[in-house]
Each structure stands twice: as structure tokens, then as C-alpha cells.
Amino acid sequence: MTAQTLPFVKEHKDKAAKLTSKMLRVLSDARWHSAADLGMSVPGLDDRTARAIAERSAGEILSSQSGYKLTCYATAAECRHAEGILQSQARKMLARAVEIRNARARSRG
């Protein structure tokens, strides 16, 4: 038996697909939606799930302090802003990874 054939994996994929479809439907109005707004519009969609859907959207869903929006409706400035946020987060995460590696090396002498 593989992971794909386990019932809870299929159930999880089905639930994620339904939530993604509903989230996309809400976002199709071309406006920004906060995670709270999405959660009210899509029962079962919490902040973490909305973030995960955006992360797996192949760039089709923008996320920023303004919330979530479909990239196809975003202005160039909105896209640049979202890109900048992600690039800044990436730099911070890489710096932290280096700090962890260095701390581990120091602790081993």
C-alpha cells in the first residue's frame, strides 16, 4: 500500500482541492481579501491553509499585508511589492540557516 492509496491522504487531497476551488472563486472578484475574509467566505479555510494554497499556486495567487489576490488581476506595482516581500523573507531565512550552521559548528568545537 502506498501513501497515495491511504484513505486519509485521498480525503486530505479532496478537501484541499475543494478549498482551493472555493478560494479561487472568492478571489475571482479581482479584489484583495484578508485571510479572515476568506475564512468567512470559505468554511473550513483557515489562515494556514490559505497561505499553503497561495504557496502552491505556482505564482497565481499573491499574498501580502493586504491579503490575497489573483495575480492576473494585480497591478505591476502589486506584483513587485509581493515579490519584494518574498525576497526579503528569503534573505532572512537564508541568513538564519547560516547562523544555525555556524552555531552548530561552534558547539562541536
Residue pairs with C-beta under 8 A, 6 or more apart in sequence:
3 9
4 10
15 44
16 49
16 53
19 42
19 44
19 45
19 49
19 53
20 53
22 41
22 42
22 45
23 38
23 42
23 45
23 50
23 53
23 61
23 68
24 61
24 70
26 33
26 38
26 41
26 42
27 33
27 61
27 68
27 69
27 70
28 70
30 69
30 70
30 73
31 69
31 73
32 64
32 66
32 67
32 68
32 69
33 41
33 67
33 68
33 69
34 66
34 67
34 68
35 46
35 47
35 50
35 51
35 67
35 68
36 47
37 67
38 45
38 50
38 67
38 68
39 45
39 46
39 47
39 50
50 68
51 63
53 61
54 61
54 62
54 63
54 68
59 71
60 70
60 71
60 72
61 68
61 69
61 70
61 71
62 68
62 69
62 70
62 71
62 74
62 78
62 79
62 82
63 82
64 78
64 81
64 82
64 85
65 85
66 78
69 78
71 79
74 82
